[in-house]
């Protein structure tokens, strides 16, 4: 049970990290597709 929870926590951290990157990219003109990706989630 603990291992499942750890895995879930890991996934959540990964998702939070990706969202942070996308939010960064959204405010950066270098990535025009990032805001579109953000909308799909």
N, C-alpha and C positions, 0 to 999 in steps of 0.2 A: 504493500500500500504506500509505503514511504517513497519507494522508487517512482511510482506513478506520479505522486505529487511533485517530486523533484523534476521529473520530465515536464510536467505541466508548467511548473514555475519557469523552467528553462525556455519553453516555447513562448510564454508571456513576455519574458525579458527580451527575447529575440524580436517579437512583434513590436514591443515598445521601442526597441532600438531602430527597427526599420521605419517606424512611423516618424521617429525623430529625424532620421536621415531624409525622409520624404518631405517633412516640414521644412527642413533646411533647404532642400533642393527647390521647393516651391517658391521660396523667397530669393532664390538664385536664378538669374536669367540663363544660366548654362544648361539647365535641364527643363526644356519646354514640356516634356512628357510627364514630368513628376506630378504636377497638379492633376493631370488626368488620371494617373495611377491612384492618387489619393482619393479621388471621387469614386473609383470602383470598389474600394474597400468598405 
